[in-house]
Amino acid sequence: MRLNTLVVTVLLAAAVPACSPGTLPGSPSPVLVGGGGGRYNGSITYRRLGGNYTVAEGSQRLDLSLVLRDVNQITGRFESGESSGSVQGVLSGDMSNGTFDATVLVLTAARQGGATTTCEGRGQITGTLTGVNLSWTGGSLVYDNCPGLSISSQAQAVAISPIPAAFGSRANVVITVLGGAVVPRGTCPSGATGYPFTVEMSETAGVNVTFDATFRVEERQNGGATSNELDMPFAGISGGTRRTYAACRTGGGTYQAFFSGTDANGNRFRVASPLITLGP
């Protein structure tokens, strides 16, 4: 880690408060102090764009749970056919009339030469929320551990409940930047001028999780991009609790962190922070 540019400090662990419940069945819950959210059912269409892998294509069932947290950050989980994943982004507007830009991290079953591999993909999507309706479109999902594989996705769904729900026995890890995804200039703990912010990591399904030993940070500054693997500041989170860490970047630009691990039931998970803007 480059201590002169990014400092990460572990803060605390605490129980996770419940999200604000909604009142209108079949609609997203209102945006209140504690946030809003919804459970959506619909369909997602996958198309293989490249690679020598076979994946499930065409229209598939989509089960999606979304929550709005801390000002304008939207986060969620989804399952569809032979894929599952997480959504993290920034919302403009609200849960009934808004748009969002988000990072999707997905686990997809892919076949090659008679063997099945769980491929770990990533992509960017643009979503629209209109009343009870949600849709998203995006570029290609690219898979780090399955070279050459790329897939497009397009989804449509309708809110069936104002209260987001867990997915069976799977953990649900949520990443939030306290105070919002735009970080103003301030003072780092060292006394230097910079952009201090706090990242909260919570588990909301009551399932313990263990993180991989490292996590990835991607930054853009002055037109250049860097990607670094850093040591994970803590090993895991107990189900239903949260941990926070503080970071401070001395230069402006953008910051995004990517985490992965395994829950107590053996399920693999991948989750990211929203794209954080440092400045002006």
C-alpha positions in Angstrom: 0.0 0.0 0.0 1.3 3.5 -0.8 0.9 5.1 2.6 1.5 8.6 1.2 -1.6 8.4 -1.0 -4.1 6.1 0.6 -4.5 5.3 4.3 -6.9 2.6 5.5 -7.9 2.4 9.1 -10.2 -0.2 10.7 -12.9 1.5 12.8 -15.7 -0.5 14.5 -18.2 -3.4 14.4 -21.9 -3.0 15.2 -25.3 -4.5 14.7 -27.0 -3.6 11.4 -30.2 -1.7 11.8 -33.3 -2.8 9.8 -34.2 -0.8 6.6 -37.2 1.4 6.7 -40.3 -0.7 5.8 -42.5 0.4 3.0 -46.3 0.8 3.1 -47.6 0.2 -0.4 -47.4 -3.5 -1.6 -46.1 -3.8 -5.0 -44.3 -0.5 -5.0 -40.8 0.5 -3.9 -40.8 1.9 -0.4 -40.5 5.7 0.0 -37.1 7.3 0.3 -36.9 8.1 4.1 -34.0 8.8 6.4 -33.2 5.1 6.5 -33.5 4.7 2.7 -36.0 3.0 0.5 -36.1 -0.3 -1.4 -38.0 -3.0 -3.2 -38.2 -6.6 -4.3 -38.5 -7.0 -8.1 -39.4 -9.9 -10.3 -38.9 -10.0 -14.0 -36.6 -11.3 -16.7 -33.1 -10.8 -17.9 -31.7 -11.6 -21.3 -28.0 -12.8 -21.7 -26.2 -13.0 -25.0 -22.7 -14.4 -25.4 -20.5 -11.9 -27.2 -17.2 -13.8 -27.3 -15.2 -16.7 -25.8 -15.1 -20.5 -26.1 -17.5 -21.1 -23.3 -21.1 -22.2 -23.3 -23.5 -20.3 -21.0 -27.2 -20.1 -20.6 -28.5 -17.5 -23.0 -31.8 -16.0 -23.8 -34.5 -14.7 -21.5 -34.4 -16.0 -17.9 -36.2 -15.4 -14.6 -34.8 -12.4 -12.6 -35.2 -12.0 -8.8 -33.8 -8.7 -7.7 -33.6 -7.0 -4.3 -32.6 -3.3 -4.2 -31.9 -0.9 -1.3 -31.2 2.8 -1.3 -28.6 3.8 1.3 -26.9 6.9 2.6 -28.0 9.8 0.3 -27.9 8.3 -3.2 -26.2 4.9 -3.2 -28.1 1.9 -4.6 -27.1 -1.6 -3.8 -28.7 -5.0 -4.4 -28.5 -8.7 -5.1 -30.0 -10.8 -7.9 -30.4 -14.3 -9.1 -31.2 -15.5 -12.6 -31.0 -19.0 -14.0 -27.4 -20.1 -13.7 -26.1 -16.6 -12.6 -26.2 -14.6 -9.4 -24.6 -11.3 -8.5 -24.5 -7.9 -6.9 -25.4 -4.3 -8.0 -23.7 -1.2 -6.6 -24.2 2.3 -8.0 -25.3 5.9 -7.6 -29.0 6.9 -8.0 -30.2 10.2 -9.6 -33.8 10.9 -8.5 -35.7 8.4 -6.3 -36.8 4.7 -6.3 -40.0 5.6 -8.2 -38.6 8.1 -10.7 -34.9 7.9 -11.3 -31.9 6.5 -13.1 -28.8 4.8 -11.8 -25.3 4.0 -13.1 -24.0 0.8 -11.4 -21.3 -1.8 -11.4 -22.5 -5.4 -11.7 -20.4 -8.3 -10.3 -21.7 -11.7 -11.4 -21.0 -15.4 -10.9 -21.9 -17.4 -14.0 -21.8 -21.1 -14.6 -19.9 -21.7 -17.9 -19.0 -24.9 -19.7 -15.9 -25.8 -21.7 -14.6 -29.2 -22.7 -17.1 -31.1 -20.5 -16.1 -29.1 -17.4 -18.2 -26.5 -15.6 -16.5 -23.4 -14.2 -17.9 -20.6 -12.1 -16.8 -17.5 -14.0 -16.4 -14.2 -12.2 -17.6 -11.3 -14.3 -17.9 -7.5 -14.1 -19.8 -4.9 -16.1 -21.4 -1.5 -16.0 -25.2 -1.0 -16.4 -27.5 2.0 -16.7 -30.9 1.5 -15.0 -34.3 3.3 -15.1 -36.9 3.3 -12.3 -40.4 4.4 -13.2 -43.2 3.8 -10.7 -43.1 0.0 -10.1 -41.0 -0.7 -13.2 -37.3 -1.2 -13.5 -35.1 -1.8 -16.5 -31.4 -1.9 -17.2 -29.1 -2.1 -20.2 -25.4 -2.3 -20.2 -22.2 -3.1 -22.1 -20.5 -6.4 -21.9 -19.8 -8.5 -18.8 -16.1 -9.5 -18.9 -14.8 -12.5 -16.9 -11.4 -12.3 -15.2 -11.0 -16.1 -14.6 -12.5 -17.2 -17.9 -10.4 -15.5 -20.6 -12.2 -14.3 -23.7 -15.7 -14.8 -22.3 -18.0 -11.7 -22.6 -21.8 -11.5 -22.2 -24.3 -8.7 -22.7 -27.3 -8.3 -20.3 -30.6 -6.5 -20.5 -33.3 -6.7 -17.8 -36.9 -5.7 -17.1 -38.7 -6.1 -13.7 -41.7 -5.0 -11.7 -41.7 -4.3 -7.9 -43.7 -6.9 -6.1 -42.9 -5.7 -2.5 -41.7 -2.5 -0.9 -39.4 -4.6 1.4 -36.2 -6.1 0.0 -35.7 -9.7 0.9 -32.8 -12.1 1.5 -31.9 -14.9 -0.9 -32.3 -18.2 0.9 -29.2 -19.2 2.9 -26.9 -16.8 1.0 -25.1 -13.9 2.8 -25.8 -10.4 1.6 -22.8 -8.1 1.9 -23.5 -4.4 1.4 -20.9 -1.7 0.8 -21.8 2.0 1.6 -19.8 5.2 1.7 -21.0 7.1 4.7 -22.1 10.6 3.8 -22.5 9.9 0.1 -20.5 8.9 -3.0 -19.1 12.4 -3.6 -16.4 13.2 -1.0 -15.4 16.8 -0.4 -11.9 18.0 0.3 -10.9 17.8 4.0 -8.0 16.8 6.2 -6.4 13.3 6.4 -5.5 11.9 9.9 -1.8 12.8 9.1 -2.8 16.5 8.9 -2.3 16.6 5.1 -5.0 18.0 2.9 -7.0 15.3 1.2 -10.3 13.4 0.8 -11.2 11.5 3.9 -14.1 9.0 3.8 -15.5 6.0 5.7 -16.6 2.8 4.0 -19.2 0.7 5.8 -19.4 -3.1 5.1 -22.6 -4.8 6.5 -24.1 -8.3 6.3 -27.9 -8.2 6.3 -29.0 -11.8 6.0 -27.6 -13.1 9.3 -24.9 -15.3 7.6 -21.2 -15.1 8.7 -18.8 -14.2 5.9 -15.0 -14.6 5.4 -13.2 -12.3 3.1 -10.4 -13.2 0.7 -7.0 -12.0 2.0 -6.8 -9.0 -0.3 -9.1 -6.6 -2.1 -8.7 -4.5 -5.2 -8.7 -0.7 -5.4 -9.1 1.1 -8.7 -8.4 4.8 -8.9 -8.3 7.5 -11.6 -6.3 10.7 -11.1 -5.1 13.3 -13.6 -6.1 11.2 -16.5 -4.3 8.1 -15.3 -5.7 4.9 -13.9 -4.2 2.5 -11.3 -5.2 -0.8 -9.8 -3.8 -2.2 -6.6 -4.3 -5.2 -4.5 -4.3 -4.3 -0.8 -4.5 -6.5 2.4 -8.0 -6.9 3.7 -8.3 -4.8 6.9 -10.3 -7.6 8.7 -10.9 -11.3 8.1 -14.7 -11.3 8.1 -18.1 -10.1 9.4 -20.5 -11.9 11.6 -24.0 -12.2 10.2 -26.2 -9.2 10.9 -23.3 -6.9 11.9 -21.2 -4.2 10.2 -17.6 -3.1 10.1 -16.2 0.2 8.9 -12.8 1.4 7.7 -11.6 4.9 7.1 -9.5 5.8 4.1 -7.9 9.1 3.0 -6.7 9.9 -0.5 -4.4 12.8 -1.0 -5.4 13.5 -4.6 -8.8 13.9 -6.3 -10.3 11.7 -9.0 -12.3 8.5 -8.4 -12.0 5.5 -6.1 -13.7 2.1 -6.2 -13.0 -1.0 -4.1 -13.8 -4.6 -4.9 -14.2 -7.4 -2.4 -14.8 -11.1 -2.5 -15.1 -14.1 -0.2 -17.2 -17.0 1.0 -20.1 -17.2 3.4 -20.6 -19.7 6.2 -22.8 -21.9 3.8 -20.0 -22.2 1.2 -21.5 -19.6 -1.2 -19.0 -17.4 -3.1 -19.8 -13.7 -3.1 -18.4 -10.6 -4.8 -19.3 -7.0 -4.0 -18.0 -3.5 -4.8 -18.3 0.0 -3.4 -20.1 2.5 -5.6 -17.8 4.6 -7.7 -16.6 7.3 -5.3 -15.8 10.8 -6.7 -13.1 12.6 -4.7 -13.6 16.4 -5.1 -13.8 19.1 -6.1 
